[in-house]
């Protein structure tokens, strides 16, 4: 039985945040595990150098309040993440500054300064049997996953399970997109990471979420909630409900279901009161091969036509593009070249991982849905 708590929080004013966070944690016994001297790693979502008001990262006010609570219990707190890009001190510290985390150190919490990574075997993984990970987690007695509720170009939603992709060092992330290009494979990989790095507690910043072109270039959308749970899988199911996403559309939920990780949920609070009925979602299609198993030329051709007609793809908005080449440099399939200082995508080479969309600093890469897919979904 998993526990999920959801409470109202109107904004990021620190007193409101403190009260709401305590109210969310209390019914599930959220911090009862903390003992004096424990080292707690708080895995935030610090995807890029983006200001808190962009709604792309875990808000610093929430991390401030949580750090206060943990330190009051005698814990040592380290807040960290591996954003997209170089996992180095100069780059990550710029991310800390941009996302407002420097102020959190006033509580006595520390921002991770250990930028080493290590290779490890993962015998319990279904698809990831070995991996490279951020070693600051090795020093922690417990991990708290503090994510942000957002739409996601590839996976539909970014919340608890997806947030643990941040244990992979930034420059290794494109390799994982290339190794696991299908949504189902990527979902299995994410669940493998959650199993390998279990979290004592998950908390979701859903005061202001992100809709539309998430997880970095979407639009902030007020939801007014904080969620807390002892299970990333259970919490994601409630998050999906809030933004109007059928959990059957979430491959991470389905991957967890196959492993018996989705159990019954005891709810504290009413998620129905937080549902945003017109939340703008990123509609993705499973990469189903409709011609699979058909040996005929017609069957294979039909599969390719349907795949072409229904698959969402990244598309550049040339007027917004600043020609920084970040999409070209981060593309794991090397499917992007620059022509006249603008990116051009090789559709045959593109694996639809949406890294270019996720890490475009100005939101010039968009998720483009084919016209046929739009008509069929009406």
C-alpha positions as CSV (number, residue, x, y, z in Angstrom):
1,X,0.0,0.0,0.0
2,X,1.5,3.3,-1.1
3,X,0.6,6.7,0.5
4,X,0.1,9.9,-1.4
5,X,-0.7,13.2,0.2
6,X,-1.8,16.3,-1.7
7,X,-2.4,19.8,-0.2
8,X,-3.1,23.3,-1.4
9,X,-0.4,25.9,-1.6
10,X,-1.3,29.1,-3.5
11,X,2.2,30.5,-4.2
12,X,5.8,30.4,-3.2
13,X,5.7,32.8,-0.3
14,X,7.9,31.1,2.3
15,X,5.4,31.0,5.2
16,X,2.8,29.5,2.9
17,X,5.3,27.0,1.6
18,X,6.4,26.0,5.1
19,X,2.9,25.3,6.2
20,X,1.9,23.4,3.1
21,X,5.0,21.3,3.1
22,X,4.4,20.3,6.7
23,X,0.8,19.5,6.0
24,X,1.8,17.3,3.0
25,X,4.4,15.4,4.9
26,X,2.6,14.9,8.2
27,X,-0.1,12.3,7.2
28,X,2.4,10.0,5.5
29,X,5.1,10.3,8.2
30,X,7.3,11.9,5.6
31,X,10.3,12.8,7.8
32,X,9.9,10.2,10.6
33,X,12.9,8.3,9.1
34,X,15.3,11.1,9.8
35,X,17.8,10.7,12.7
36,X,20.5,13.2,13.9
37,X,23.6,12.9,11.9
38,X,22.0,11.4,8.8
39,X,23.2,12.6,5.4
40,X,20.2,13.3,3.2
41,X,20.6,13.9,-0.6
42,X,17.8,15.9,-2.0
43,X,17.6,15.2,-5.8
44,X,16.0,18.3,-7.2
45,X,15.1,19.0,-10.8
46,X,17.7,21.5,-12.0
47,X,17.4,20.7,-15.7
48,X,19.1,23.9,-17.0
49,X,20.1,27.5,-16.2
50,X,16.6,28.7,-15.9
51,X,15.0,31.1,-13.4
52,X,12.5,29.8,-10.9
53,X,9.6,31.7,-12.5
54,X,10.1,29.7,-15.7
55,X,8.6,26.7,-13.9
56,X,11.2,24.3,-15.3
57,X,13.0,23.6,-12.0
58,X,12.2,22.8,-8.4
59,X,11.4,26.1,-6.8
60,X,14.1,27.3,-4.3
61,X,11.5,28.3,-1.7
62,X,10.4,24.7,-1.4
63,X,14.0,23.4,-1.1
64,X,14.6,26.1,1.5
65,X,11.7,25.0,3.6
66,X,12.5,21.3,3.3
67,X,16.2,22.0,4.2
68,X,15.0,23.9,7.3
69,X,12.9,20.9,8.4
70,X,15.7,18.4,7.8
71,X,18.4,20.4,9.6
72,X,16.1,21.0,12.5
73,X,16.0,17.2,12.9
74,X,19.8,17.1,12.9
75,X,20.4,15.9,9.3
76,X,23.1,17.0,7.0
77,X,21.6,18.1,3.7
78,X,23.1,18.1,0.2
79,X,21.0,19.3,-2.8
80,X,22.1,18.1,-6.2
81,X,21.3,17.2,-9.7
82,X,23.1,16.6,-13.0
83,X,21.6,19.0,-15.6
84,X,21.9,18.6,-19.3
85,X,25.4,19.6,-20.4
86,X,28.8,19.3,-18.7
87,X,28.8,17.8,-15.2
88,X,31.5,20.2,-14.0
89,X,31.8,22.7,-11.2
90,X,31.8,25.8,-13.4
91,X,28.7,24.7,-15.3
92,X,26.6,23.3,-12.5
93,X,27.3,26.2,-10.2
94,X,26.0,28.5,-12.9
95,X,22.8,26.4,-12.8
96,X,22.7,26.7,-9.0
97,X,22.9,30.5,-9.4
98,X,20.3,30.8,-12.2
99,X,17.8,28.5,-10.4
100,X,18.0,30.5,-7.2
101,X,19.6,27.8,-5.1
102,X,22.4,29.9,-3.6
103,X,19.9,31.3,-1.1
104,X,19.0,27.8,0.1
105,X,22.5,27.5,1.7
106,X,21.4,30.1,4.3
107,X,19.6,27.2,6.0
108,X,22.9,25.3,6.4
109,X,22.2,23.0,3.5
110,X,24.9,22.4,1.0
111,X,24.9,22.4,-2.8
112,X,26.6,19.3,-4.2
113,X,30.2,20.0,-5.2
114,X,31.3,16.5,-5.9
115,X,31.2,16.2,-9.7
116,X,32.7,12.7,-10.0
117,X,30.9,9.8,-11.5
118,X,31.3,6.1,-11.3
119,X,30.5,2.9,-13.3
120,X,28.5,0.2,-11.5
121,X,26.7,-3.0,-12.3
122,X,23.0,-3.1,-12.1
123,X,22.0,-6.8,-11.8
124,X,18.4,-6.1,-10.9
125,X,17.9,-3.9,-13.9
126,X,15.5,-5.1,-16.6
127,X,17.1,-3.2,-19.4
128,X,20.0,-1.3,-17.8
129,X,22.5,-3.9,-16.6
130,X,25.3,-1.4,-15.9
131,X,25.5,2.4,-15.7
132,X,27.5,5.5,-15.0
133,X,26.1,7.6,-12.1
134,X,26.8,10.7,-10.0
135,X,28.7,9.5,-6.9
136,X,27.6,12.2,-4.5
137,X,24.6,9.9,-3.9
138,X,27.0,7.3,-2.4
139,X,27.5,9.6,0.7
140,X,23.8,9.7,1.4
141,X,22.0,7.7,4.0
142,X,18.7,8.5,2.2
143,X,17.5,10.1,-1.0
144,X,14.6,12.6,-1.2
145,X,13.3,13.1,-4.8
146,X,12.0,16.6,-5.1
147,X,10.7,17.0,-8.6
148,X,8.7,19.5,-10.7
149,X,5.4,18.6,-12.5
150,X,5.8,19.3,-16.2
151,X,4.9,18.0,-19.6
152,X,7.6,16.2,-21.5
153,X,8.3,16.0,-25.2
154,X,9.3,12.4,-25.2
155,X,7.6,10.8,-22.2
156,X,4.5,12.9,-21.9
157,X,5.1,13.9,-18.3
158,X,8.0,14.7,-16.1
159,X,7.6,14.1,-12.4
160,X,8.9,11.6,-9.9
161,X,10.1,8.7,-12.0
162,X,11.5,10.9,-14.8
163,X,13.4,13.1,-12.3
164,X,15.8,10.2,-11.4
165,X,17.3,10.4,-14.9
166,X,19.3,13.2,-13.2
167,X,21.5,10.5,-11.5
168,X,23.1,10.0,-15.0
169,X,25.9,12.6,-15.6
170,X,24.9,15.2,-18.1
171,X,27.2,14.2,-21.0
172,X,26.1,10.6,-20.7
173,X,22.4,11.3,-21.1
174,X,22.5,11.5,-24.9
175,X,23.9,8.0,-25.0
176,X,20.9,6.7,-23.0
177,X,18.6,8.4,-25.5
178,X,20.4,6.7,-28.3
179,X,20.5,3.3,-26.6
180,X,16.8,3.5,-25.7
181,X,15.0,5.4,-28.4
182,X,11.6,3.8,-28.0
183,X,9.3,5.2,-25.3
184,X,8.8,1.7,-23.8
185,X,12.6,1.1,-23.6
186,X,13.2,4.6,-22.1
187,X,10.5,4.0,-19.6
188,X,12.1,0.7,-18.5
189,X,15.4,2.5,-18.2
190,X,13.9,5.1,-15.9
191,X,12.3,2.5,-13.7
192,X,15.6,0.7,-13.5
193,X,17.2,3.9,-12.2
194,X,14.5,4.3,-9.6
195,X,14.9,0.7,-8.5
196,X,18.7,1.1,-8.3
197,X,18.5,4.4,-6.4
198,X,15.4,4.0,-4.1
199,X,14.0,7.1,-2.6
200,X,12.9,7.4,1.0
201,X,10.5,10.2,0.1
202,X,9.2,11.9,-3.1
203,X,7.8,15.4,-3.1
204,X,6.3,17.2,-6.1
205,X,6.4,21.0,-6.7
206,X,3.0,21.4,-8.4
207,X,2.3,24.9,-7.2
208,X,3.2,26.2,-10.7
209,X,3.6,23.4,-13.2
210,X,4.7,23.6,-16.9
211,X,2.3,22.8,-19.7
212,X,2.8,22.7,-23.5
213,X,6.3,22.5,-24.9
214,X,7.8,21.0,-21.7
215,X,10.1,20.2,-20.0
216,X,12.0,23.4,-20.5
217,X,10.3,25.6,-23.1
218,X,6.6,25.3,-22.0
219,X,4.3,27.7,-20.3
220,X,4.0,28.1,-16.5
221,X,0.6,26.9,-15.3
222,X,-0.8,27.4,-11.8
223,X,-2.0,24.2,-10.2
224,X,-1.6,25.2,-6.5
225,X,-0.6,21.9,-5.0
226,X,2.3,20.1,-3.2
227,X,2.3,16.3,-3.3
228,X,4.3,13.9,-1.1
229,X,4.5,10.1,-1.2
230,X,6.6,7.1,-0.2
231,X,6.4,5.8,-3.9
232,X,7.5,7.6,-7.1
233,X,5.2,5.3,-9.1
234,X,2.1,6.0,-7.0
235,X,2.8,9.8,-6.9
236,X,3.2,9.9,-10.7
237,X,-0.2,8.3,-11.1
238,X,-1.8,11.1,-9.1
239,X,0.2,13.7,-11.0
240,X,-1.1,12.3,-14.3
241,X,-4.7,12.6,-13.0
242,X,-4.2,16.3,-12.1
243,X,-3.0,17.3,-15.5
244,X,-5.6,15.2,-17.3
245,X,-3.2,12.5,-18.6
246,X,-4.5,8.9,-18.7
247,X,-2.0,6.8,-16.8
248,X,-2.4,4.2,-19.6
249,X,-0.6,6.8,-21.8
250,X,2.4,6.9,-19.5
251,X,4.9,4.2,-20.3
252,X,6.7,4.6,-17.0
253,X,3.4,3.7,-15.2
254,X,3.0,0.7,-17.4
255,X,6.7,-0.4,-16.9
256,X,6.2,-0.2,-13.1
257,X,2.9,-2.2,-13.5
258,X,4.7,-5.0,-15.2
259,X,7.1,-5.3,-12.3
260,X,4.5,-5.2,-9.7
261,X,5.5,-1.8,-8.4
262,X,2.0,-0.3,-8.7
263,X,0.1,-1.1,-5.6
264,X,-3.1,0.3,-4.1
265,X,-2.9,4.0,-3.0
266,X,-4.0,5.5,0.3
267,X,-4.9,9.1,-0.5
268,X,-4.6,12.0,2.0
269,X,-6.4,15.0,0.4
270,X,-8.5,15.2,-2.7
271,X,-6.7,15.3,-6.1
272,X,-10.0,16.0,-7.9
273,X,-10.0,19.5,-6.5
274,X,-6.7,20.2,-8.2
275,X,-7.5,18.8,-11.7
276,X,-6.7,21.3,-14.5
277,X,-9.1,20.3,-17.2
278,X,-7.6,22.3,-20.0
279,X,-3.9,21.5,-19.2
280,X,-2.0,21.6,-22.5
281,X,-0.4,18.2,-22.9
282,X,2.3,17.0,-25.3
283,X,0.5,14.2,-27.1
284,X,3.0,11.5,-28.0
285,X,2.5,8.2,-29.9
286,X,3.9,4.9,-28.9
287,X,6.5,3.7,-31.5
288,X,4.4,0.8,-32.6
289,X,5.5,-1.0,-35.8
290,X,2.1,-1.6,-37.4
291,X,3.8,-3.8,-40.0
292,X,5.7,-6.0,-37.5
293,X,5.4,-9.7,-38.2
294,X,4.2,-9.1,-41.7
295,X,6.7,-10.5,-44.1
296,X,5.0,-9.0,-47.2
297,X,6.3,-5.8,-48.8
298,X,2.8,-4.3,-48.5
299,X,2.7,-4.9,-44.7
300,X,6.1,-3.3,-44.1
301,X,5.2,-0.4,-46.3
302,X,1.9,0.1,-44.5
303,X,3.8,0.2,-41.2
304,X,6.2,2.9,-42.4
305,X,3.3,5.0,-43.7
306,X,1.3,4.8,-40.5
307,X,4.5,5.5,-38.4
308,X,5.2,8.6,-40.6
309,X,1.6,9.8,-40.4
310,X,1.3,9.5,-36.6
311,X,4.7,10.2,-35.0
312,X,5.5,13.5,-33.4
313,X,8.8,15.0,-34.3
314,X,11.0,17.9,-33.2
315,X,10.7,20.9,-35.5
316,X,12.7,24.2,-35.4
317,X,11.1,27.6,-35.4
318,X,13.7,29.4,-37.4
319,X,12.6,32.9,-36.4
320,X,13.2,32.1,-32.7
321,X,16.4,30.1,-33.3
322,X,19.6,32.0,-32.3
323,X,22.0,29.6,-34.0
324,X,23.8,28.5,-30.8
325,X,24.3,24.9,-32.1
326,X,23.4,23.4,-28.7
327,X,20.8,21.1,-30.4
328,X,23.4,19.9,-32.9
329,X,26.0,19.3,-30.2
330,X,23.6,17.4,-27.9
331,X,21.9,15.3,-30.5
332,X,22.8,11.6,-29.7
333,X,22.0,10.4,-33.2
334,X,24.0,13.2,-34.9
335,X,20.9,14.0,-36.9
336,X,21.3,17.8,-36.9
337,X,23.5,19.9,-39.0
338,X,23.7,23.7,-39.3
339,X,22.9,25.4,-42.6
340,X,22.9,29.2,-42.8
341,X,23.3,29.2,-39.0
342,X,20.1,27.3,-38.5
343,X,19.6,23.6,-37.6
344,X,18.4,21.1,-40.1
345,X,17.1,17.8,-38.9
346,X,17.8,14.6,-40.9
347,X,14.4,12.8,-40.4
348,X,15.9,9.4,-41.3
349,X,18.5,9.7,-38.6
350,X,16.3,11.3,-35.9
351,X,15.4,8.9,-33.1
352,X,12.7,11.3,-31.6
353,X,14.4,11.5,-28.2
354,X,13.5,15.3,-28.1
355,X,16.9,16.2,-26.5
356,X,17.1,19.1,-28.9
357,X,13.7,20.3,-27.8
358,X,14.5,19.8,-24.1
359,X,17.7,21.7,-24.1
360,X,17.1,24.5,-26.6
361,X,17.9,27.6,-24.5
362,X,15.2,29.8,-26.3
363,X,12.5,27.2,-26.9
364,X,13.0,27.3,-30.7
365,X,12.6,23.5,-31.0
366,X,9.0,22.4,-30.7
367,X,7.1,19.1,-30.7
368,X,5.4,18.9,-34.0
369,X,2.4,16.6,-34.4
370,X,1.4,15.5,-37.9
371,X,-1.9,16.8,-39.2
372,X,-3.3,13.3,-39.5
373,X,-2.6,12.6,-35.8
374,X,-4.3,15.9,-34.8
375,X,-7.4,15.0,-36.8
376,X,-7.6,11.4,-35.4
377,X,-7.3,12.6,-31.8
378,X,-10.2,15.1,-32.1
